[in-house]
Amino acid sequence: MFNTLRTGLLFSLLIIITTASSDNCVPHNGRRQSPIKIWTKAATSVFAPPLNWSYGYALKPQKMFLNNTGLSLTLTVNHKEPLQISSGMLNVPYKFEQLHFHWGEHDGVGSEHIIDGFTYPMEMHIVHSQNLREDIDKFVVIAYFFMITPTANPSLQGLLDAAIALKHEQQHKVTPFALAQILPDRCSYFTYNGSLTTPPYTESVTWILATSEVPISRTQLGVLREVAKKHKGLRNNYRCIQNTNERSVYFLSGKPAYSHNSLYK
């Protein structure tokens, strides 16, 4: 399902590595906390209309800022076009709020969710919210997993340049780029009902976990690790795995679950 083949030895080593707790393993009495372990064979396959991204994702915003919140590096934008997602399994449109990153100090840790026993070195969350209905989740968080590759990902360079400046600043301007440029063109996804993974751990999140991996070189990831050395709150800034509590996890397969190609037409 995921496009990376892994040997049995690597698989075993990663299971051992990822059993180590992060500094953010905070106990919680909620029944739908995140992150969780996702098992492909246990997920229920369903079909739904494509997830639609508004045209604004294909356009450069007026301004972009990378912020050190003390818990992550967060990208915010000033955009004259609406940024929202709709359709798919969503009942109403959700508006873009920010995106941020979780990563670890070495390759065996970093992502918050674990897929089929595998932990990625970094996970990106694109946070959307809605205020139209109180009977459904307030947030939709779309998660992308990063896989280390031999070559650098040029789409990430603007973010990384700003991250270097955040060694000494709390906010830095980013040269504007279309958000769609850093996202895989199309993919299927897992979805489940969970919570925010940072305080106050609000249990009102629909999670969408993309199965297409985002490339990043070890040198590029090293930039974020260097920033984390300067700011303790960024070091291993992932939350530990929470109990599933018999929640259902769905997998949307078949035709591409969404495509950014349509944004450019």
DAURPE-V469188 format. One record per residue. N is the residue number from 1. RES is the residue in one small letter. SS is DSSP state (2 for helix, 1 for strand, 0 for the rest). PSI is psi in whole degrees, 0 to 359 (none if undefined). Layout:
N_RES_SS_PSI + N_RES_SS_PSI
This chain:
1_m_0_303 + 2_f_0_151 + 3_n_0_13 + 4_t_0_126 + 5_l_0_134 + 6_r_0_141 + 7_t_0_160 + 8_g_2_324 + 9_l_2_314 + 10_l_2_318 + 11_f_2_314 + 12_s_2_318 + 13_l_2_321 + 14_l_2_325 + 15_i_2_318 + 16_i_2_315 + 17_i_2_316 + 18_t_0_358 + 19_t_0_346 + 20_a_0_137 + 21_s_0_146 + 22_s_0_174 + 23_d_0_351 + 24_n_1_29 + 25_c_0_80 + 26_v_0_124 + 27_p_0_146 + 28_h_0_141 + 29_n_0_5 + 30_g_0_163 + 31_r_0_349 + 32_r_0_54 + 33_q_0_157 + 34_s_0_154 + 35_p_0_173 + 36_i_0_170 + 37_k_1_136 + 38_i_1_128 + 39_w_0_120 + 40_t_2_316 + 41_k_2_338 + 42_a_2_349 + 43_a_0_146 + 44_t_1_122 + 45_s_1_130 + 46_v_1_167 + 47_f_0_145 + 48_a_0_163 + 49_p_0_159 + 50_p_0_148 + 51_l_1_123 + 52_n_1_134 + 53_w_1_133 + 54_s_0_160 + 55_y_2_336 + 56_g_2_335 + 57_y_2_339 + 58_a_2_357 + 59_l_0_148 + 60_k_0_132 + 61_p_0_170 + 62_q_0_318 + 63_k_1_150 + 64_m_1_143 + 65_f_1_140 + 66_l_1_126 + 67_n_1_139 + 68_n_1_105 + 69_t_0_356 + 70_g_0_342 + 71_l_0_337 + 72_s_0_177 + 73_l_1_121 + 74_t_1_130 + 75_l_1_124 + 76_t_1_157 + 77_v_1_151 + 78_n_1_114 + 79_h_0_135 + 80_k_0_346 + 81_e_0_148 + 82_p_0_141 + 83_l_0_108 + 84_q_1_159 + 85_i_1_153 + 86_s_1_178 + 87_s_1_212 + 88_g_0_231 + 89_m_0_14 + 90_l_0_144 + 91_n_0_334 + 92_v_0_164 + 93_p_0_148 + 94_y_1_136 + 95_k_1_143 + 96_f_1_134 + 97_e_1_307 + 98_q_1_168 + 99_l_1_150 + 100_h_1_175 + 101_f_1_148 + 102_h_1_132 + 103_w_1_169 + 104_g_0_172 + 105_e_0_351 + 106_h_0_172 + 107_d_0_341 + 108_g_0_355 + 109_v_0_163 + 110_g_0_306 + 111_s_0_155 + 112_e_0_312 + 113_h_0_151 + 114_i_1_126 + 115_i_1_117 + 116_d_0_41 + 117_g_0_0 + 118_f_1_130 + 119_t_0_130 + 120_y_0_160 + 121_p_0_344 + 122_m_1_149 + 123_e_1_133 + 124_m_1_136 + 125_h_1_124 + 126_i_1_111 + 127_v_1_128 + 128_h_1_155 + 129_s_1_164 + 130_q_0_149 + 131_n_0_20 + 132_l_0_327 + 133_r_0_139 + 134_e_0_350 + 135_d_0_3 + 136_i_0_171 + 137_d_0_139 + 138_k_0_328 + 139_f_1_149 + 140_v_1_125 + 141_v_1_120 + 142_i_1_121 + 143_a_1_136 + 144_y_1_140 + 145_f_1_139 + 146_f_1_135 + 147_m_1_132 + 148_i_1_131 + 149_t_1_161 + 150_p_0_329 + 151_t_0_153 + 152_a_0_156 + 153_n_0_106 + 154_p_2_337 + 155_s_2_341 + 156_l_2_353 + 157_q_2_321 + 158_g_2_319 + 159_l_2_317 + 160_l_2_324 + 161_d_2_318 + 162_a_2_325 + 163_a_2_322 + 164_i_2_319 + 165_a_2_334 + 166_l_0_0 + 167_k_0_331 + 168_h_0_0 + 169_e_0_165 + 170_q_0_339 + 171_q_1_143 + 172_h_1_141 + 173_k_1_143 + 174_v_1_135 + 175_t_0_121 + 176_p_0_140 + 177_f_0_157 + 178_a_0_129 + 179_l_2_329 + 180_a_2_339 + 181_q_2_336 + 182_i_2_4 + 183_l_0_145 + 184_p_0_149 + 185_d_0_317 + 186_r_1_153 + 187_c_1_163 + 188_s_0_176 + 189_y_1_160 + 190_f_1_152 + 191_t_1_145 + 192_y_1_168 + 193_n_1_126 + 194_g_1_216 + 195_s_0_172 + 196_l_0_152 + 197_t_0_7 + 198_t_0_159 + 199_p_0_137 + 200_p_0_20 + 201_y_0_40 + 202_t_0_129 + 203_e_0_67 + 204_s_0_53 + 205_v_1_128 + 206_t_1_117 + 207_w_1_137 + 208_i_1_114 + 209_l_1_107 + 210_a_1_144 + 211_t_0_349 + 212_s_0_126 + 213_e_0_148 + 214_v_1_127 + 215_p_1_146 + 216_i_1_139 + 217_s_1_161 + 218_r_2_325 + 219_t_2_317 + 220_q_2_316 + 221_l_2_329 + 222_g_2_331 + 223_v_2_314 + 224_l_2_325 + 225_r_2_326 + 226_e_2_320 + 227_v_2_319 + 228_a_2_332 + 229_k_2_334 + 230_k_2_342 + 231_h_0_106 + 232_k_2_323 + 233_g_2_342 + 234_l_2_349 + 235_r_0_120 + 236_n_0_56 + 237_n_0_39 + 238_y_0_150 + 239_r_1_150 + 240_c_0_163 + 241_i_0_138 + 242_q_0_163 + 243_n_0_137 + 244_t_0_327 + 245_n_0_44 + 246_e_0_25 + 247_r_0_151 + 248_s_0_139 + 249_v_0_131 + 250_y_1_148 + 251_f_1_124 + 252_l_1_114 + 253_s_0_203 + 254_g_0_233 + 255_k_0_157 + 256_p_0_131 + 257_a_0_329 + 258_y_1_161 + 259_s_1_135 + 260_h_0_352 + 261_n_2_322 + 262_s_2_338 + 263_l_2_334 + 264_y_2_5 + 265_k_0_none
